[in-house]
Amino acid sequence: AVKQCMINFIAVGMNRAGGLTNAREATPEIQQLADQVKGDLETKTKKTFQQYVAETYATQVVAGINYFIKVCVDNGEHIHLRVLKDFQQHVSLTSYQCNKTAMDPLVYF
């Protein structure tokens, strides 16, 4: 029950340490983060993306900052990225979700 409560707490977007912020429009800095992990994403998905535009993002404070980024790729498809920027400023793709739509909300995954 405690685990389920924690998942619900994170999913509703509370702005506390460990919680996910509300989604907001992507900035040029967020596009740069997405661009830094594009090659890793293409390797993992075995796809090459011609279109790759960050649309929205949310953040979570952990041992650094998790960036949850909604990216529009080819044919209007969307992919959700979880990108960790640690305290040493290293950027890594820690998870992703394919087969998303423009209407799918950014939630913890």
VMD Tcl script that builds the backbone (N, CA, C; Angstrom):
set m [mol new atoms 327]
animate dup $m
set s [atomselect $m all]
$s set {name element resname resid chain x y z} {
  {N N ALA 1 A 0.827 -1.198 0.000}
  {CA C ALA 1 A 0.000 0.000 0.000}
  {C C ALA 1 A 0.866 1.254 0.000}
  {N N VAL 2 A 1.959 1.242 0.738}
  {CA C VAL 2 A 2.833 2.418 0.796}
  {C C VAL 2 A 3.419 2.706 -0.571}
  {N N LYS 3 A 3.861 1.660 -1.277}
  {CA C LYS 3 A 4.431 1.841 -2.612}
  {C C LYS 3 A 3.401 2.469 -3.543}
  {N N GLN 4 A 2.160 1.989 -3.516}
  {CA C GLN 4 A 1.108 2.538 -4.370}
  {C C GLN 4 A 0.849 3.999 -4.037}
  {N N CYS 5 A 0.850 4.352 -2.756}
  {CA C CYS 5 A 0.652 5.747 -2.363}
  {C C CYS 5 A 1.764 6.621 -2.915}
  {N N MET 6 A 3.003 6.134 -2.865}
  {CA C MET 6 A 4.128 6.906 -3.372}
  {C C MET 6 A 3.990 7.104 -4.877}
  {N N ILE 7 A 3.588 6.062 -5.589}
  {CA C ILE 7 A 3.396 6.188 -7.039}
  {C C ILE 7 A 2.319 7.227 -7.330}
  {N N ASN 8 A 1.223 7.190 -6.609}
  {CA C ASN 8 A 0.161 8.172 -6.810}
  {C C ASN 8 A 0.648 9.574 -6.484}
  {N N PHE 9 A 1.437 9.728 -5.443}
  {CA C PHE 9 A 1.977 11.034 -5.065}
  {C C PHE 9 A 2.822 11.611 -6.191}
  {N N ILE 10 A 3.684 10.792 -6.764}
  {CA C ILE 10 A 4.547 11.262 -7.844}
  {C C ILE 10 A 3.728 11.583 -9.084}
  {N N ALA 11 A 2.768 10.748 -9.409}
  {CA C ALA 11 A 2.009 10.897 -10.651}
  {C C ALA 11 A 1.156 12.159 -10.682}
  {N N VAL 12 A 0.704 12.647 -9.527}
  {CA C VAL 12 A -0.149 13.825 -9.552}
  {C C VAL 12 A 0.644 15.118 -9.691}
  {N N GLY 13 A 1.974 15.045 -9.663}
  {CA C GLY 13 A 2.779 16.223 -9.966}
  {C C GLY 13 A 2.938 17.189 -8.817}
  {N N MET 14 A 3.056 16.692 -7.630}
  {CA C MET 14 A 3.281 17.577 -6.494}
  {C C MET 14 A 4.654 18.219 -6.628}
  {N N ASN 15 A 4.784 19.466 -6.217}
  {CA C ASN 15 A 6.036 20.193 -6.362}
  {C C ASN 15 A 6.885 20.103 -5.101}
  {N N ARG 16 A 7.073 18.917 -4.574}
  {CA C ARG 16 A 7.924 18.678 -3.415}
  {C C ARG 16 A 9.133 17.885 -3.870}
  {N N ALA 17 A 10.167 17.845 -3.028}
  {CA C ALA 17 A 11.350 17.068 -3.364}
  {C C ALA 17 A 10.933 15.647 -3.689}
  {N N GLY 18 A 11.363 15.143 -4.823}
  {CA C GLY 18 A 11.019 13.802 -5.249}
  {C C GLY 18 A 9.777 13.744 -6.122}
  {N N GLY 19 A 8.933 14.771 -6.065}
  {CA C GLY 19 A 7.725 14.799 -6.883}
  {C C GLY 19 A 8.011 15.398 -8.245}
  {N N LEU 20 A 7.146 15.124 -9.177}
  {CA C LEU 20 A 7.280 15.629 -10.536}
  {C C LEU 20 A 6.576 16.976 -10.643}
  {N N THR 21 A 7.235 17.946 -11.245}
  {CA C THR 21 A 6.606 19.250 -11.450}
  {C C THR 21 A 5.533 19.138 -12.521}
  {N N ASN 22 A 4.714 20.142 -12.650}
  {CA C ASN 22 A 3.745 20.199 -13.741}
  {C C ASN 22 A 4.494 20.382 -15.059}
  {N N ALA 23 A 3.951 19.807 -16.115}
  {CA C ALA 23 A 4.565 19.935 -17.443}
  {C C ALA 23 A 4.478 21.374 -17.925}
  {N N ARG 24 A 5.516 21.792 -18.620}
  {CA C ARG 24 A 5.539 23.133 -19.204}
  {C C ARG 24 A 6.225 23.075 -20.564}
  {N N GLU 25 A 6.098 24.165 -21.318}
  {CA C GLU 25 A 6.638 24.214 -22.672}
  {C C GLU 25 A 8.158 24.076 -22.662}
  {N N ALA 26 A 8.669 23.262 -23.574}
  {CA C ALA 26 A 10.109 23.043 -23.666}
  {C C ALA 26 A 10.823 24.327 -24.081}
  {N N THR 27 A 12.004 24.507 -23.545}
  {CA C THR 27 A 12.864 25.660 -23.834}
  {C C THR 27 A 14.028 25.195 -24.713}
  {N N PRO 28 A 14.816 26.133 -25.237}
  {CA C PRO 28 A 16.011 25.713 -25.995}
  {C C PRO 28 A 16.959 24.839 -25.156}
  {N N GLU 29 A 17.043 25.086 -23.860}
  {CA C GLU 29 A 17.900 24.276 -22.992}
  {C C GLU 29 A 17.396 22.830 -22.914}
  {N N ILE 30 A 16.076 22.657 -22.883}
  {CA C ILE 30 A 15.492 21.316 -22.847}
  {C C ILE 30 A 15.730 20.608 -24.180}
  {N N GLN 31 A 15.625 21.335 -25.296}
  {CA C GLN 31 A 15.937 20.750 -26.600}
  {C C GLN 31 A 17.385 20.275 -26.627}
  {N N GLN 32 A 18.293 21.050 -26.043}
  {CA C GLN 32 A 19.705 20.651 -25.991}
  {C C GLN 32 A 19.885 19.358 -25.202}
  {N N LEU 33 A 19.171 19.229 -24.069}
  {CA C LEU 33 A 19.246 17.989 -23.290}
  {C C LEU 33 A 18.752 16.805 -24.120}
  {N N ALA 34 A 17.612 16.981 -24.783}
  {CA C ALA 34 A 17.063 15.925 -25.632}
  {C C ALA 34 A 18.053 15.572 -26.747}
  {N N ASP 35 A 18.671 16.583 -27.345}
  {CA C ASP 35 A 19.637 16.353 -28.420}
  {C C ASP 35 A 20.842 15.550 -27.933}
  {N N GLN 36 A 21.247 15.783 -26.686}
  {CA C GLN 36 A 22.409 15.078 -26.137}
  {C C GLN 36 A 22.178 13.575 -26.023}
  {N N VAL 37 A 20.931 13.141 -25.895}
  {CA C VAL 37 A 20.644 11.710 -25.745}
  {C C VAL 37 A 20.023 11.092 -27.002}
  {N N LYS 38 A 19.904 11.878 -28.071}
  {CA C LYS 38 A 19.270 11.387 -29.297}
  {C C LYS 38 A 19.984 10.150 -29.844}
  {N N GLY 39 A 21.292 10.176 -29.903}
  {CA C GLY 39 A 22.046 9.034 -30.422}
  {C C GLY 39 A 21.812 7.775 -29.607}
  {N N ASP 40 A 21.782 7.915 -28.290}
  {CA C ASP 40 A 21.522 6.779 -27.406}
  {C C ASP 40 A 20.114 6.238 -27.642}
  {N N LEU 41 A 19.137 7.137 -27.789}
  {CA C LEU 41 A 17.758 6.727 -28.053}
  {C C LEU 41 A 17.663 5.991 -29.389}
  {N N GLU 42 A 18.314 6.534 -30.413}
  {CA C GLU 42 A 18.276 5.892 -31.730}
  {C C GLU 42 A 18.911 4.497 -31.684}
  {N N THR 43 A 19.978 4.341 -30.920}
  {CA C THR 43 A 20.609 3.031 -30.758}
  {C C THR 43 A 19.670 2.062 -30.061}
  {N N LYS 44 A 19.033 2.515 -28.986}
  {CA C LYS 44 A 18.155 1.638 -28.208}
  {C C LYS 44 A 16.879 1.265 -28.961}
  {N N THR 45 A 16.347 2.196 -29.757}
  {CA C THR 45 A 15.109 1.918 -30.493}
  {C C THR 45 A 15.372 1.355 -31.887}
  {N N LYS 46 A 16.633 1.364 -32.307}
  {CA C LYS 46 A 17.020 0.915 -33.653}
  {C C LYS 46 A 16.291 1.709 -34.730}
  {N N LYS 47 A 16.130 3.016 -34.468}
  {CA C LYS 47 A 15.488 3.929 -35.415}
  {C C LYS 47 A 16.352 5.175 -35.573}
  {N N THR 48 A 16.186 5.847 -36.719}
  {CA C THR 48 A 16.822 7.141 -36.943}
  {C C THR 48 A 15.704 8.155 -37.103}
  {N N PHE 49 A 15.762 9.222 -36.328}
  {CA C PHE 49 A 14.703 10.226 -36.346}
  {C C PHE 49 A 15.126 11.455 -37.139}
  {N N GLN 50 A 14.356 11.772 -38.190}
  {CA C GLN 50 A 14.587 12.999 -38.947}
  {C C GLN 50 A 14.025 14.191 -38.173}
  {N N GLN 51 A 12.821 14.002 -37.641}
  {CA C GLN 51 A 12.201 15.035 -36.807}
  {C C GLN 51 A 12.427 14.636 -35.354}
  {N N TYR 52 A 12.783 15.620 -34.514}
  {CA C TYR 52 A 13.093 15.337 -33.110}
  {C C TYR 52 A 12.972 16.653 -32.341}
  {N N VAL 53 A 11.742 16.960 -31.928}
  {CA C VAL 53 A 11.457 18.265 -31.338}
  {C C VAL 53 A 10.887 18.104 -29.930}
  {N N ALA 54 A 11.586 18.642 -28.950}
  {CA C ALA 54 A 11.087 18.634 -27.572}
  {C C ALA 54 A 9.897 19.586 -27.487}
  {N N GLU 55 A 8.776 19.093 -26.949}
  {CA C GLU 55 A 7.566 19.912 -26.869}
  {C C GLU 55 A 7.279 20.386 -25.437}
  {N N THR 56 A 7.269 19.455 -24.494}
  {CA C THR 56 A 7.008 19.809 -23.101}
  {C C THR 56 A 7.953 19.023 -22.208}
  {N N TYR 57 A 8.034 19.463 -20.943}
  {CA C TYR 57 A 8.891 18.744 -19.998}
  {C C TYR 57 A 8.417 18.985 -18.570}
  {N N ALA 58 A 8.834 18.087 -17.700}
  {CA C ALA 58 A 8.622 18.209 -16.265}
  {C C ALA 58 A 9.931 17.771 -15.612}
  {N N THR 59 A 10.130 18.150 -14.358}
  {CA C THR 59 A 11.366 17.784 -13.677}
  {C C THR 59 A 11.074 17.112 -12.344}
  {N N GLN 60 A 12.082 16.402 -11.857}
  {CA C GLN 60 A 12.034 15.739 -10.564}
  {C C GLN 60 A 13.424 15.840 -9.956}
  {N N VAL 61 A 13.497 16.327 -8.715}
  {CA C VAL 61 A 14.774 16.414 -8.017}
  {C C VAL 61 A 15.091 15.053 -7.414}
  {N N VAL 62 A 16.250 14.506 -7.791}
  {CA C VAL 62 A 16.747 13.234 -7.252}
  {C C VAL 62 A 18.218 13.466 -6.933}
  {N N ALA 63 A 19.096 12.556 -7.250}
  {CA C ALA 63 A 20.542 12.787 -7.108}
  {C C ALA 63 A 20.988 13.540 -8.358}
  {N N GLY 64 A 20.438 14.719 -8.518}
  {CA C GLY 64 A 20.552 15.530 -9.718}
  {C C GLY 64 A 19.131 15.911 -10.101}
  {N N ILE 65 A 18.877 16.031 -11.381}
  {CA C ILE 65 A 17.518 16.355 -11.846}
  {C C ILE 65 A 17.133 15.395 -12.957}
  {N N ASN 66 A 15.972 14.753 -12.791}
  {CA C ASN 66 A 15.374 13.973 -13.873}
  {C C ASN 66 A 14.532 14.927 -14.708}
  {N N TYR 67 A 14.752 14.902 -16.007}
  {CA C TYR 67 A 13.940 15.663 -16.947}
  {C C TYR 67 A 13.064 14.672 -17.703}
  {N N PHE 68 A 11.771 14.821 -17.594}
  {CA C PHE 68 A 10.819 14.028 -18.355}
  {C C PHE 68 A 10.431 14.885 -19.551}
  {N N ILE 69 A 10.792 14.443 -20.750}
  {CA C ILE 69 A 10.663 15.275 -21.949}
  {C C ILE 69 A 9.792 14.571 -22.979}
  {N N LYS 70 A 8.754 15.268 -23.453}
  {CA C LYS 70 A 7.918 14.752 -24.541}
  {C C LYS 70 A 8.523 15.252 -25.851}
  {N N VAL 71 A 8.909 14.311 -26.715}
  {CA C VAL 71 A 9.554 14.632 -27.985}
  {C C VAL 71 A 8.666 14.165 -29.130}
  {N N CYS 72 A 8.417 15.067 -30.076}
  {CA C CYS 72 A 7.696 14.714 -31.298}
  {C C CYS 72 A 8.726 14.241 -32.314}
  {N N VAL 73 A 8.503 13.023 -32.828}
  {CA C VAL 73 A 9.422 12.448 -33.811}
  {C C VAL 73 A 8.668 12.261 -35.124}
  {N N ASP 74 A 9.258 11.519 -36.024}
  {CA C ASP 74 A 8.698 11.334 -37.364}
  {C C ASP 74 A 7.242 10.882 -37.346}
  {N N ASN 75 A 6.485 11.337 -38.335}
  {CA C ASN 75 A 5.082 10.967 -38.534}
  {C C ASN 75 A 4.178 11.368 -37.373}
  {N N GLY 76 A 4.569 12.398 -36.638}
  {CA C GLY 76 A 3.745 12.882 -35.541}
  {C C GLY 76 A 3.726 11.984 -34.318}
  {N N GLU 77 A 4.562 10.943 -34.305}
  {CA C GLU 77 A 4.653 10.083 -33.134}
  {C C GLU 77 A 5.370 10.832 -32.010}
  {N N HIS 78 A 5.141 10.369 -30.793}
  {CA C HIS 78 A 5.795 10.986 -29.639}
  {C C HIS 78 A 6.514 9.933 -28.810}
  {N N ILE 79 A 7.608 10.356 -28.205}
  {CA C ILE 79 A 8.376 9.517 -27.292}
  {C C ILE 79 A 8.585 10.324 -26.020}
  {N N HIS 80 A 8.427 9.674 -24.877}
  {CA C HIS 80 A 8.717 10.317 -23.597}
  {C C HIS 80 A 10.099 9.859 -23.147}
  {N N LEU 81 A 10.934 10.812 -22.801}
  {CA C LEU 81 A 12.295 10.532 -22.344}
  {C C LEU 81 A 12.417 10.831 -20.857}
  {N N ARG 82 A 13.224 10.059 -20.161}
  {CA C ARG 82 A 13.655 10.446 -18.813}
  {C C ARG 82 A 15.161 10.606 -18.888}
  {N N VAL 83 A 15.609 11.839 -18.710}
  {CA C VAL 83 A 17.011 12.197 -18.847}
  {C C VAL 83 A 17.509 12.669 -17.490}
  {N N LEU 84 A 18.593 12.063 -17.004}
  {CA C LEU 84 A 19.180 12.472 -15.735}
  {C C LEU 84 A 20.355 13.396 -15.987}
  {N N LYS 85 A 20.327 14.545 -15.344}
  {CA C LYS 85 A 21.479 15.445 -15.317}
  {C C LYS 85 A 21.963 15.430 -13.876}
  {N N ASP 86 A 23.101 14.764 -13.636}
  {CA C ASP 86 A 23.564 14.595 -12.262}
  {C C ASP 86 A 24.283 15.852 -11.767}
  {N N PHE 87 A 24.718 15.795 -10.520}
  {CA C PHE 87 A 25.342 16.973 -9.908}
  {C C PHE 87 A 26.669 17.347 -10.557}
  {N N GLN 88 A 27.283 16.407 -11.286}
  {CA C GLN 88 A 28.517 16.712 -12.023}
  {C C GLN 88 A 28.205 17.182 -13.447}
  {N N GLN 89 A 26.901 17.391 -13.737}
  {CA C GLN 89 A 26.415 17.871 -15.029}
  {C C GLN 89 A 26.505 16.835 -16.137}
  {N N HIS 90 A 26.687 15.548 -15.801}
  {CA C HIS 90 A 26.644 14.493 -16.803}
  {C C HIS 90 A 25.187 14.242 -17.181}
  {N N VAL 91 A 24.942 14.045 -18.455}
  {CA C VAL 91 A 23.584 13.840 -18.970}
  {C C VAL 91 A 23.470 12.414 -19.500}
  {N N SER 92 A 22.405 11.701 -19.094}
  {CA C SER 92 A 22.214 10.339 -19.583}
  {C C SER 92 A 20.728 10.038 -19.761}
  {N N LEU 93 A 20.438 9.223 -20.761}
  {CA C LEU 93 A 19.087 8.732 -20.992}
  {C C LEU 93 A 18.878 7.548 -20.058}
  {N N THR 94 A 17.964 7.689 -19.093}
  {CA C THR 94 A 17.767 6.610 -18.126}
  {C C THR 94 A 16.547 5.752 -18.450}
  {N N SER 95 A 15.610 6.276 -19.224}
  {CA C SER 95 A 14.438 5.509 -19.611}
  {C C SER 95 A 13.720 6.244 -20.741}
  {N N TYR 96 A 12.862 5.525 -21.447}
  {CA C TYR 96 A 12.051 6.136 -22.495}
  {C C TYR 96 A 10.802 5.301 -22.713}
  {N N GLN 97 A 9.785 5.938 -23.288}
  {CA C GLN 97 A 8.536 5.259 -23.631}
  {C C GLN 97 A 8.151 5.645 -25.054}
  {N N CYS 98 A 7.962 4.642 -25.903}
  {CA C CYS 98 A 7.555 4.871 -27.290}
  {C C CYS 98 A 6.040 4.770 -27.411}
  {N N ASN 99 A 5.541 5.014 -28.611}
  {CA C ASN 99 A 4.116 4.880 -28.927}
  {C C ASN 99 A 3.239 5.809 -28.088}
  {N N LYS 100 A 3.707 7.008 -27.867}
  {CA C LYS 100 A 2.928 8.017 -27.154}
  {C C LYS 100 A 2.274 8.945 -28.170}
  {N N THR 101 A 1.254 9.656 -27.719}
  {CA C THR 101 A 0.586 10.645 -28.569}
  {C C THR 101 A 0.829 12.041 -28.000}
  {N N ALA 102 A 0.421 13.048 -28.758}
  {CA C ALA 102 A 0.546 14.431 -28.289}
  {C C ALA 102 A -0.292 14.666 -27.040}
  {N N MET 103 A -1.346 13.877 -26.859}
  {CA C MET 103 A -2.257 14.065 -25.722}
  {C C MET 103 A -1.822 13.321 -24.469}
  {N N ASP 104 A -0.890 12.381 -24.571}
  {CA C ASP 104 A -0.446 11.629 -23.394}
  {C C ASP 104 A 0.291 12.547 -22.430}
  {N N PRO 105 A -0.131 12.578 -21.153}
  {CA C PRO 105 A 0.535 13.448 -20.188}
  {C C PRO 105 A 1.910 12.888 -19.784}
  {N N LEU 106 A 2.788 13.778 -19.390}
  {CA C LEU 106 A 4.069 13.355 -18.831}
  {C C LEU 106 A 3.832 12.948 -17.383}
  {N N VAL 107 A 4.137 11.700 -17.079}
  {CA C VAL 107 A 4.022 11.195 -15.718}
  {C C VAL 107 A 5.312 10.421 -15.411}
  {N N TYR 108 A 5.510 10.144 -14.140}
  {CA C TYR 108 A 6.688 9.392 -13.741}
  {C C TYR 108 A 6.664 7.994 -14.379}
  {N N PHE 109 A 7.807 7.569 -14.891}
  {CA C PHE 109 A 7.969 6.202 -15.393}
  {C C PHE 109 A 9.381 5.752 -15.149}
}
mol reanalyze $m
mol bondsrecalc $m
mol representation Tube
mol addrep $m
